[in-house]
Amino acid sequence: MTVHNDTVAAAQADPDAPQPYAELGLRDEEYARIKEILGRRPSDAELTVYSVMWSEHCSYKSSKTHLRYFGETTTPEMSEKILAGIGENAGVVDIGDGNAVTFRVESHNHPSYVEPYQGAATGVGGIVRDIMAMGARPIAVMDQLRFGAADAPDTKRVLPGVVSGIGGYGNSLGLPNIGGETVFDESYAGNPLVNALCVGTLKVEDLKLAFASGTGNKVMLFGSRTGLDGIGGVSVLASETFEDGAERKLPAVQVGDPFAEKVLIECCLDLYHAGVVVGIQDLGGAGLACATSELAAAGDGGMRVNLDAVPLRAKNMSAAEILASESQERMCAVVAPENVEKFFEICAKWDVTAAEIGEVTDEDDRLVVTHNGEVVIDAPPSSIDDGPVYERPWARPEWQDELQRYVPVERPADLRRALLDMVSSPALCSRDFITEQYDRYVRGNTVKAKYSDAGVLRIDEETNRGVAVSADASGRYTRLDPNTGARLALAEAYRNVAVTGAKPVAVTNCLNYGSPENPDVMWQFRESVHGLADGAKELGIPVSGGNVSFYNQTGDEPILPTPVVGVLGVIDDVHDAIGHDLGTVDEPEVLILLGATRDEFGGSIWQQVSGGGLNGLPPQVDLADEERLADFFVGNTMLTAAHDLSEGGLAQAVVEMAVRADRGVELDLSGVHDDAFVALFSESASRALVATTADHVDGVLARAAELGVPAVQVGSTAEGRDLSFGEVTVPVAELREAWSSTLPELFGHAVGANAVVE
């Protein structure tokens, strides 16, 4: 097999040679701009690098103009504890006592549809390496998943593979999965969302950044060898111009090896501890092309790279293929010459393949790459890394007014039946079928995970300082009102962290939308960014970073706009974390509802379950109310349990608490709302359900009143094993069966070995 390997010299000698730039996702004007930058046509390798780096995934070319609003709304006071923010591999927050925490969420949507197991697995691997690149030890993962209708045939293919991939990779790494969310909606059929979040910990002084600095410093590639898997992951590298002869069979989705990544984690931490790393970057989307150009662009000079030194696992790879390969478990570091030997020693200790592939030069803003002894790239790395910026047309859709016209939901005559229908729906049923495939307590520092509103982790074993993390989104709310939908996602993640007793300190996000070439979608995106940025400013916590995923659609039909918002909180002593469950002993507990309940059903789960479609306005949210509610929980020692209210309303919160504790509950809804249906199923924001003992009821109500948080006693635990309200009585055992049986009945075919077969 002969591989065409165009060089810079060939490009100069044959300036008019046709090139498949359109097949690689480049527009006419982008190709013209590349030729203007270079003063000639690009070589094949240059064309490849520009195409992947100027892709939507890497360059944010359609979103940059709107993402700048995060910077415009962030005050110096908000950023005081942010050690690394927007633009870095992950946000890093100083949590005190010399400790820092880094967290980020990123999408791996399209690969997870093509090959669910490997797509999801390598999504976990990629986000873990982002955390490693900050100088941190990864300590936990979470996931945000969106699938088509639960009973759709393709969901039966995609969901088991995705869940097995997340568990297979994360469990093998020894990282606890401390929470997440799984949503079903027909808009995600053909385009599931797999958003992976990772949390890491480091000492403040150990922070690492991605830049190539210091003339003469060496560029080191280490980890797995580079192969043909994943080429085209962020673009379309599929033209026969890059190859003469038989077509190669390239796996479209990267293939992960979690055990190689586990060793790579320990190797990186050893390298950091030895002080031999100047700058570091993981190899994810766009592979070596991205790592070298980003390191060089962020540095103070240029870089020369020799692809002949790259360890390969496939023969006859062209320069374009080596640069665009997205083979997993690889990192790129900048190392001073005197530390190279030590670097190799540490890599050898962990049996990690390492190679010196280049060096930092004094050729200001120049990336020179050679292959087979010839120059294949000679370009300014800043031009590769920055990419174009587009002001895409955006406009409020003509159909938005009609969508927001509320059709009153049907009020059920039988509240007992309505309750069972809700808790057994795919929207609200137990996720045990999914979460039981994940290890939640490995490493021994997980304080809260299963059934907790937020995952809680101990960070410092001496002081017991810890963090709480949650991520949330409602595509239904955001479809109805993108600005409010993003605010509601922020509010729920913020509230989930707050009910554990942690103080929210930082935000991350993963913004999943349809095509940016659709003005309707761009309006949704812009409105969501503004809602999230303004909301973060109102709460006084900074957005530390994020990710944008466009082109999530099936044909011309975009997914529900889905801004996943993650919030990180700090708790001084994890022993004080507020639990999620009622006690299992016979001591009575009193239930108190915090926050105001209104007749708000636009975008609600009841609207979905009852066949009411999607219309109206989502619940309104005042973030000042969320802040007061959060203040209620900080340092509060009077509570025995707490649960936020969100989808499914009060009924869902009570059912989950009763089922898990196997305790009866008697509800009095008279003080909540004059309509029992509204009291049970409204999804009004800024609410939480708390439990306390009889001797603390007055104290809880007084604290709420002092903070201006509406509070009403709504019931208590009962001696029997029934949930009752008004004249309705439902055995807890019946609720448990309805809540727990739905997903096993839908996906039980994939339990065990079948789940990982692709």
C-alpha positions in Angstrom: 0.0 0.0 0.0 1.4 3.4 -1.0 0.3 6.4 1.1 0.3 9.8 -0.5 2.3 12.1 1.8 2.3 15.6 0.4 5.1 17.9 1.6 5.5 21.7 1.9 8.0 21.5 -1.0 5.5 19.7 -3.1 2.8 22.3 -2.2 5.1 25.0 -3.4 6.1 23.2 -6.6 2.5 22.3 -7.5 0.4 25.3 -6.2 -2.7 24.4 -8.1 -3.1 20.8 -7.1 -6.8 20.1 -6.2 -7.4 19.4 -2.6 -10.5 17.8 -0.8 -11.0 20.7 1.6 -14.8 20.5 1.3 -14.8 16.8 2.2 -12.8 17.7 5.3 -15.4 20.2 6.4 -13.7 23.4 5.3 -15.7 26.1 3.5 -14.4 27.9 0.4 -13.6 31.0 2.3 -11.8 29.0 5.0 -9.6 27.3 2.4 -8.9 30.6 0.9 -7.9 32.0 4.3 -5.5 29.1 4.9 -3.8 29.8 1.6 -3.6 33.5 2.6 -2.0 32.6 5.9 0.6 30.3 4.4 1.2 32.2 1.2 0.6 29.0 -0.8 -1.7 26.0 -0.8 -1.4 23.8 2.2 0.3 20.4 2.2 -1.9 17.4 3.0 -0.8 17.5 6.6 -1.4 21.2 6.9 -4.9 20.8 5.4 -5.6 18.0 7.8 -4.5 20.0 10.8 -6.4 23.1 9.8 -9.5 21.1 9.1 -9.6 19.4 12.5 -8.5 22.5 14.5 -11.0 24.7 12.7 -13.8 22.2 13.2 -16.7 23.3 15.4 -15.5 20.8 18.1 -12.1 22.3 18.5 -12.4 26.0 17.4 -15.8 27.0 18.8 -16.1 29.1 15.7 -19.8 29.5 15.9 -20.0 29.9 19.7 -17.0 32.1 20.6 -18.9 35.3 19.9 -21.5 34.3 22.5 -19.3 32.6 25.0 -17.4 35.8 25.5 -20.4 36.9 27.5 -19.3 34.7 30.4 -16.2 36.9 30.7 -18.2 40.1 30.5 -20.4 39.0 33.4 -17.7 37.6 35.7 -16.5 40.0 38.3 -13.1 40.0 40.0 -14.8 39.0 43.3 -16.4 36.0 41.6 -13.0 34.8 40.2 -11.1 35.2 43.4 -10.8 31.5 44.1 -10.4 30.4 40.4 -6.9 29.2 39.7 -7.6 28.2 36.1 -10.7 29.1 34.2 -12.3 29.4 30.7 -9.9 28.3 28.0 -8.0 25.8 30.1 -8.5 22.0 30.0 -10.6 22.3 33.1 -11.6 24.8 35.7 -9.5 24.8 39.0 -10.9 26.1 42.3 -9.0 26.9 45.5 -11.0 25.3 48.3 -8.7 26.2 51.1 -6.0 24.6 53.3 -3.7 24.5 50.2 -6.2 22.2 48.4 -7.6 22.7 44.9 -10.3 20.9 43.0 -10.7 20.7 39.2 -13.8 19.7 37.4 -15.1 19.7 33.8 -17.9 18.1 31.7 -17.5 17.2 28.1 -19.6 15.6 25.3 -19.0 12.4 23.4 -22.4 12.3 21.7 -21.9 11.3 18.1 -19.4 8.5 18.7 -21.8 7.0 21.3 -24.5 6.6 18.8 -22.1 5.0 16.2 -20.6 2.6 18.7 -22.2 3.0 22.2 -19.7 1.1 24.3 -16.5 2.6 23.0 -18.1 6.0 22.4 -19.1 6.3 26.1 -15.9 4.6 27.4 -13.6 6.9 25.5 -15.7 9.8 26.6 -14.9 8.9 30.2 -11.2 8.5 29.3 -11.0 11.8 27.5 -12.5 13.9 30.4 -10.2 12.1 32.9 -7.2 13.1 30.8 -8.4 16.7 30.8 -8.3 16.6 34.6 -4.9 14.9 34.6 -3.6 17.7 32.4 -4.2 20.2 35.2 -1.8 18.4 37.4 -4.5 16.7 39.4 -5.4 13.2 40.4 -8.8 12.2 39.1 -11.0 11.1 42.0 -14.6 10.7 40.6 -16.8 10.8 37.5 -20.4 11.6 36.8 -22.5 11.3 33.7 -25.4 13.1 32.0 -27.2 10.9 29.6 -30.0 11.5 27.1 -31.7 8.8 25.0 -34.7 8.5 22.6 -38.0 7.2 23.9 -37.4 4.5 26.4 -39.4 1.9 24.5 -37.9 2.8 21.1 -36.0 -0.1 19.4 -32.8 1.8 19.0 -32.7 3.0 22.6 -32.5 -0.7 23.5 -29.3 -0.8 21.5 -27.7 2.4 22.6 -28.5 2.7 26.3 -27.0 -0.7 27.4 -23.9 -0.1 25.4 -23.4 3.4 26.8 -24.0 2.4 30.4 -21.6 -0.6 30.0 -19.0 1.7 28.4 -19.2 4.2 31.3 -19.0 1.5 33.9 -16.4 -0.6 32.1 -14.0 2.3 31.7 -14.6 4.1 35.0 -14.7 1.0 37.1 -11.5 -0.3 35.6 -9.8 3.1 36.4 -10.9 2.7 40.0 -12.9 6.0 39.9 -16.3 6.2 41.8 -19.3 7.3 39.7 -21.0 9.6 42.2 -24.1 10.7 40.3 -25.7 11.8 37.1 -28.9 11.9 35.2 -30.7 9.8 32.6 -33.4 11.4 30.4 -35.6 9.9 27.7 -37.2 12.0 24.9 -37.9 11.2 21.3 -35.8 14.2 20.2 -32.7 12.3 21.2 -33.4 9.3 19.0 -30.6 9.0 16.5 -28.6 11.6 18.6 -28.1 10.5 22.2 -26.2 12.8 24.5 -23.3 11.3 26.5 -21.8 14.1 28.7 -19.1 12.9 31.1 -17.9 14.9 34.1 -14.7 14.3 36.1 -13.5 15.7 39.4 -9.8 15.9 40.4 -7.8 17.1 43.4 -4.4 18.7 43.6 -2.4 21.0 45.8 -2.5 24.6 44.8 1.2 24.7 44.0 0.9 21.6 41.7 -1.3 23.3 39.1 -0.1 22.6 35.5 -1.1 24.5 32.4 -0.9 23.7 28.6 1.9 25.8 27.1 5.3 25.2 25.5 7.9 27.6 27.0 11.6 27.7 27.1 13.8 27.5 23.9 15.5 24.1 23.8 12.9 22.4 26.0 11.9 19.0 24.6 8.4 17.9 23.5 7.7 14.4 24.9 4.9 12.2 23.7 4.0 9.4 26.1 1.3 6.8 26.7 -0.2 4.4 24.1 1.1 4.1 20.6 -0.6 6.1 17.8 -2.8 4.1 15.5 -5.5 4.6 12.9 -8.5 4.5 15.3 -10.6 7.6 15.7 -9.3 9.4 12.6 -12.0 11.8 11.6 -13.4 12.0 15.1 -13.7 15.8 14.9 -13.7 16.2 11.1 -14.1 14.1 8.0 -10.7 12.6 7.1 -12.0 10.2 4.5 -10.7 11.3 1.1 -8.8 9.0 -1.3 -6.5 12.0 -1.9 -4.7 10.9 1.3 -4.1 7.4 0.0 -3.4 5.6 -3.2 -4.5 2.1 -3.5 -6.9 0.0 -1.5 -9.3 1.8 1.0 -8.3 1.5 4.6 -10.8 0.4 7.1 -10.5 3.0 9.8 -12.5 2.6 13.0 -14.6 5.8 13.3 -14.7 5.7 17.1 -11.6 5.6 19.3 -10.9 2.3 21.1 -10.1 2.8 24.8 -7.9 0.8 27.2 -8.7 1.8 30.8 -5.8 -0.1 32.2 -3.4 1.8 30.1 -5.0 5.0 31.3 -4.8 3.9 34.9 -1.1 3.5 34.5 -0.8 6.8 32.7 -2.5 8.5 35.6 0.1 7.2 38.1 2.9 8.0 35.7 1.7 11.6 35.3 1.4 12.1 39.0 5.0 10.7 39.4 6.2 13.1 36.8 4.5 16.1 38.5 5.9 15.1 41.9 9.4 14.9 40.4 9.1 18.4 39.0 10.1 17.5 35.4 7.1 18.9 33.5 7.0 22.5 32.3 3.7 22.2 30.4 1.4 19.4 29.5 -1.6 18.7 27.3 -3.7 15.6 26.8 -4.4 14.1 23.4 -8.1 14.1 22.8 -10.1 15.6 19.9 -7.7 16.2 16.9 -5.0 14.2 18.6 -1.4 15.3 18.1 -2.5 18.1 15.8 -4.3 19.7 18.6 -1.8 19.1 21.3 1.2 20.4 19.5 -0.5 23.5 18.0 -2.2 24.4 21.3 1.0 24.0 23.3 3.0 26.0 20.7 0.3 28.8 20.5 0.2 29.2 24.2 4.0 29.3 24.5 6.6 32.0 24.0 8.3 30.7 20.9 7.9 28.1 18.2 8.1 24.3 18.0 9.6 21.7 15.8 8.1 18.2 15.7 9.5 15.1 14.0 6.8 12.6 13.3 9.3 9.9 12.5 9.8 9.7 16.3 6.2 9.0 17.1 5.6 5.5 18.3 3.1 3.9 15.9 1.0 0.7 16.0 0.1 0.8 12.3 2.3 0.6 9.2 2.7 3.2 6.5 0.8 6.0 8.4 0.9 9.3 6.6 1.7 12.5 8.3 -1.9 13.5 8.1 -3.0 10.3 9.8 -0.4 10.5 12.6 -1.5 14.1 13.3 -5.2 13.5 13.2 -5.3 10.1 15.0 -7.4 10.1 18.2 -5.8 7.0 19.7 -6.5 7.1 23.4 -4.4 7.2 26.5 -1.8 9.7 25.2 -0.3 12.9 26.7 2.2 15.4 25.4 4.6 17.2 27.8 7.3 19.9 27.6 10.4 19.0 29.5 13.7 20.8 30.1 16.7 19.0 28.6 18.3 18.3 31.9 15.1 16.4 33.0 14.6 14.3 29.9 16.5 11.3 31.4 14.5 11.5 34.6 11.3 11.7 32.5 12.2 8.5 30.6 13.1 6.8 33.9 9.7 7.5 35.4 7.9 6.4 32.2 9.9 3.2 32.2 9.0 2.6 35.8 5.3 2.5 34.8 6.0 0.7 31.6 4.6 3.7 29.7 5.9 4.2 26.1 7.6 7.6 25.7 9.4 9.4 22.9 11.1 12.7 22.4 9.3 14.1 19.3 10.5 17.7 19.1 11.6 20.8 20.9 10.6 24.4 21.6 12.4 26.8 19.3 13.1 30.5 19.1 11.3 30.7 15.8 8.6 33.0 17.0 5.1 31.7 16.3 6.2 28.9 14.0 5.2 25.2 14.0 7.5 23.1 11.8 6.7 19.4 11.5 8.8 16.9 9.5 8.0 13.4 8.3 10.3 11.0 6.5 12.9 13.7 6.6 10.8 16.4 4.8 8.9 19.3 6.1 5.1 18.6 6.0 3.9 21.6 8.1 5.4 25.1 8.3 2.7 27.4 9.8 1.9 29.8 12.6 0.5 27.7 15.5 -1.6 30.7 16.6 -3.5 30.6 13.2 -4.2 26.9 13.7 -5.3 27.2 17.3 -7.4 30.4 17.0 -9.6 29.5 14.0 -12.3 31.6 12.4 -15.0 33.4 14.3 -18.5 33.4 12.8 -21.4 35.7 13.7 -24.1 33.2 12.8 -27.6 34.6 12.1 -29.9 34.1 15.1 -33.5 35.0 15.5 -36.4 34.1 17.8 -38.3 31.4 16.0 -41.7 32.2 14.5 -43.1 29.1 16.2 -41.9 30.1 19.7 -45.1 32.1 20.6 -47.3 29.2 19.6 -45.1 26.8 21.7 -45.5 29.0 24.7 -49.3 29.1 24.5 -50.2 27.0 27.4 -52.8 24.3 27.1 -54.0 23.6 30.7 -53.1 20.1 31.8 -55.8 17.5 32.6 -56.4 17.3 36.3 -56.7 13.6 37.2 -59.8 12.4 39.0 -57.8 9.6 40.5 -54.7 10.9 42.3 -53.7 7.5 43.4 -53.4 6.3 39.8 -51.7 9.5 38.8 -49.1 9.0 41.5 -48.3 5.4 40.3 -48.2 6.5 36.7 -45.7 9.2 37.5 -43.3 7.2 39.6 -43.3 4.3 37.1 -42.7 6.6 34.1 -39.3 6.4 32.4 -38.9 10.1 33.4 -39.1 9.4 37.1 -38.6 5.7 37.8 -35.6 4.3 39.6 -32.2 4.4 37.8 -30.9 1.4 39.8 -30.6 -0.6 36.7 -28.0 1.9 35.5 -26.3 3.0 38.6 -25.8 -0.6 39.9 -23.4 -1.1 37.0 -21.1 1.6 38.4 -18.7 1.4 41.4 -19.6 4.3 43.7 -17.4 3.8 46.7 -14.0 2.7 45.4 -11.1 4.8 46.9 -13.0 5.1 50.1 -13.7 8.9 50.0 -17.2 8.8 48.7 -19.5 10.2 51.3 -22.8 10.5 49.3 -23.5 9.0 45.9 -26.5 6.7 45.3 -29.8 8.5 45.7 -28.1 11.7 46.8 -29.0 15.0 45.2 -25.3 15.7 44.8 -22.2 13.4 45.0 -20.2 14.3 48.1 -16.4 13.4 48.3 -13.9 13.8 51.1 -10.8 15.7 49.7 -8.6 16.0 52.8 -8.4 13.0 55.1 -6.9 15.1 57.9 -9.4 18.0 58.0 -12.3 16.1 56.3 -12.9 19.0 54.0 -14.9 17.9 51.0 -16.8 18.8 47.9 -20.3 18.3 46.6 -20.9 18.1 42.8 -24.1 18.0 40.8 -25.1 18.4 37.1 -28.5 19.1 35.7 -30.5 20.1 32.7 -34.0 20.1 31.3 -34.3 20.2 27.5 -38.1 20.5 27.9 -37.8 23.7 29.9 -35.1 25.1 27.6 -37.2 24.4 24.5 -40.0 26.5 26.0 -37.7 29.4 27.1 -34.0 29.0 26.5 -32.9 31.7 29.0 -35.1 30.5 31.8 -34.2 26.8 31.0 -30.5 27.5 31.5 -31.3 29.4 34.7 -33.4 26.5 35.9 -30.5 24.0 35.2 -28.2 26.2 37.2 -30.7 26.6 40.0 -31.3 22.9 40.3 -27.6 22.0 40.3 -27.0 24.8 42.8 -29.8 23.5 45.0 -28.7 19.9 44.8 -25.3 20.9 46.1 -26.8 23.2 48.8 -29.1 20.6 50.3 -26.1 18.5 51.3 -24.9 21.4 53.4 -22.1 22.4 50.9 -21.5 26.0 49.8 -21.7 26.3 46.0 -18.5 28.0 44.6 -18.1 27.3 40.9 -20.0 26.3 37.7 -19.1 24.3 34.6 -21.2 23.5 31.6 -21.7 21.4 28.5 -24.0 23.1 26.0 -25.7 20.6 23.6 -27.6 22.0 20.6 -28.5 21.4 17.0 -26.9 23.0 13.9 -25.4 26.5 14.4 -26.4 27.2 10.8 -30.0 27.2 11.9 -31.0 30.7 13.2 -33.5 29.1 15.6 -30.8 27.0 17.2 -28.4 29.9 17.5 -31.1 32.0 19.2 -31.6 29.1 21.7 -27.9 28.9 22.2 -27.4 32.7 22.7 -30.4 32.9 25.1 -29.1 30.0 27.1 -25.6 31.4 27.4 -27.0 34.7 28.6 -29.3 33.0 31.1 -26.5 30.9 32.5 -24.0 33.8 32.7 -26.5 36.3 34.2 -27.7 33.6 36.6 -24.1 32.8 37.8 -23.5 36.5 38.3 -26.7 36.9 40.4 -25.6 33.9 42.5 -22.0 35.3 42.7 -20.3 32.1 41.5 -18.1 32.0 38.4 -18.3 29.8 35.3 -14.9 28.1 35.4 -15.1 26.5 31.9 -17.3 24.5 29.6 -17.9 22.7 26.4 -20.1 23.2 23.3 -21.5 20.4 21.2 -23.3 21.5 18.0 -24.9 19.5 15.2 -26.9 17.3 17.5 -29.9 16.5 15.3 -31.5 13.8 13.3 -31.9 15.1 9.7 -33.1 18.6 10.1 -34.7 18.0 13.5 -32.5 19.3 16.3 -32.5 17.8 19.8 -34.2 19.6 22.7 -31.7 22.4 23.5 -29.8 20.9 26.5 -27.5 23.1 28.6 -26.0 20.7 31.1 -24.9 22.8 34.1 -22.5 21.4 36.8 -22.0 23.1 40.2 -19.2 22.4 42.7 -19.7 23.1 46.4 -17.3 23.0 49.4 -18.2 21.6 52.8 -15.8 22.1 55.7 -16.4 18.7 57.3 -18.0 15.9 55.3 -19.3 14.4 58.6 -21.7 17.3 58.6 -23.1 16.5 55.2 -26.9 16.3 55.3 -28.3 12.9 54.3 -30.9 12.2 51.7 -32.9 9.4 53.4 -35.4 9.2 56.2 -34.2 7.2 59.2 -35.1 3.6 59.2 -35.8 3.5 63.0 -39.2 4.1 64.5 -38.4 7.6 65.9 -41.0 9.9 64.2 -39.7 12.6 61.8 -41.5 15.7 60.7 -41.5 16.8 57.1 -41.3 20.5 56.2 -41.6 22.0 52.7 -39.3 25.0 52.0 -40.3 27.4 49.2 -43.5 28.4 47.5 -45.6 26.1 45.4 -47.4 27.5 42.4 -49.6 26.1 39.6 -46.7 25.6 37.1 -46.9 22.8 34.7 -45.3 24.1 31.5 -42.6 21.5 30.4 -43.4 19.4 33.5 -43.2 15.6 33.8 -47.0 15.5 34.4 -47.5 17.3 31.1 -45.3 14.6 29.4 -46.8 11.6 31.2 -50.4 12.7 30.7 -50.0 13.1 27.0 -50.1 16.9 27.1 -47.1 17.3 24.9 -44.8 20.3 25.4 -46.2 23.8 25.7 -46.4 26.8 27.9 -43.7 28.4 30.0 -41.4 26.6 32.4 -41.5 27.4 36.1 -40.2 30.8 36.9 -37.1 31.1 39.0 -35.8 33.9 41.2 -32.2 33.1 42.0 -32.3 35.2 45.1 -34.7 32.6 46.4 -32.2 29.9 45.6 -29.5 31.8 47.5 -31.7 32.2 50.6 -32.6 28.5 50.4 -28.9 27.5 50.2 -28.1 29.7 53.2 -30.7 27.7 55.1 -28.6 24.5 54.8 -25.1 25.8 55.6 -24.1 24.6 59.1 -27.7 23.5 59.8 -27.5 20.6 62.4 -31.3 20.4 63.0 -32.1 18.2 59.9 -32.2 14.5 59.6 -32.7 14.5 55.8 -33.1 16.8 52.9 -34.2 16.4 49.3 -34.5 19.0 46.6 -37.8 19.3 44.7 -37.6 19.4 40.9 -39.1 17.1 38.3 -42.1 15.3 39.6 -42.5 17.8 42.4 -43.3 17.1 46.1 -44.8 13.7 45.3 -41.6 12.4 43.7 -39.5 13.6 46.6 -41.8 12.0 49.2 -42.0 8.7 47.3 -38.2 8.4 46.9 -37.7 9.1 50.6 -40.4 6.7 51.8 -39.4 3.9 49.4 -35.7 4.0 50.3 -36.4 4.1 54.1 -39.3 1.7 53.9 -41.3 4.0 56.1 -44.9 5.2 56.0 -45.6 8.9 55.5 -48.7 10.8 56.3 -49.0 14.0 54.2 -51.1 17.1 54.9 -51.2 19.1 51.7 -53.5 21.9 52.9 -50.7 24.3 53.6 -49.0 23.7 50.3 -51.7 24.6 47.8 -55.5 24.6 47.8 -55.4 22.1 44.9 -54.0 18.7 46.0 -52.9 18.0 42.4 -50.8 21.1 42.3 -49.4 20.5 45.7 -48.3 17.0 44.6 -47.0 17.5 41.1 -46.1 21.2 40.6 -42.4 21.7 39.6 -42.0 25.2 41.1 -38.3 26.1 41.6 -36.5 27.0 44.8 -38.0 24.3 46.9 -36.7 21.5 49.1 -38.2 18.9 51.5 -36.5 18.5 54.8 -37.0 16.1 57.7 -36.4 16.9 61.4 -37.3 15.5 64.8 -40.2 17.0 66.7 -38.0 18.9 69.1 -36.4 20.8 66.2 -39.5 21.8 64.3 -39.7 25.2 65.8 -36.0 25.8 65.2 -36.3 24.8 61.6 -39.3 27.1 61.0 -37.6 30.0 62.8 -34.4 29.6 60.7 -36.5 29.6 57.5 -38.5 32.7 58.6 -35.3 34.5 59.5 -33.9 34.0 56.0 -37.2 34.8 54.3 -37.8 31.2 53.0 -41.4 30.1 53.0 -41.8 27.0 55.1 -44.8 24.8 56.0 -45.1 21.5 57.9 -46.5 18.9 55.4 -46.6 15.7 57.4 -44.6 13.1 59.2 -43.4 9.6 59.1 -46.0 7.0 60.2 -46.0 3.7 62.0 -47.4 1.8 59.1 -45.9 1.2 55.6 -48.2 3.4 53.6 -48.1 6.8 52.0 -51.3 8.7 52.6 -52.7 12.1 51.7 -56.3 13.1 52.0 -58.4 10.0 51.3 -55.6 8.3 49.2 -53.5 5.5 50.7 -50.8 3.6 48.8 -48.7 0.9 50.3 -45.0 1.7 50.1 -44.4 -1.8 48.7 -46.6 -1.0 45.8 -44.8 2.3 45.2 -41.5 0.5 45.3 -42.6 -2.0 42.7 -43.9 0.7 40.4 -40.8 2.8 40.8 -38.2 0.0 40.5 -39.5 -2.3 37.7 -39.7 0.0 34.7 -36.1 0.0 33.5 -35.4 -3.7 34.1 -38.5 -4.5 32.1 -37.3 -2.3 29.2 -33.6 -3.2 29.2 -33.3 -6.5 31.1 -32.4 -8.1 27.8 -29.0 -6.4 28.1 -28.0 -7.4 31.6 -24.6 -9.0 32.0 -22.4 -10.0 29.1 -24.8 -8.9 26.5 -24.6 -5.3 27.6 -21.0 -5.0 26.4 -21.3 -6.7 23.1 -21.2 -4.3 20.2 
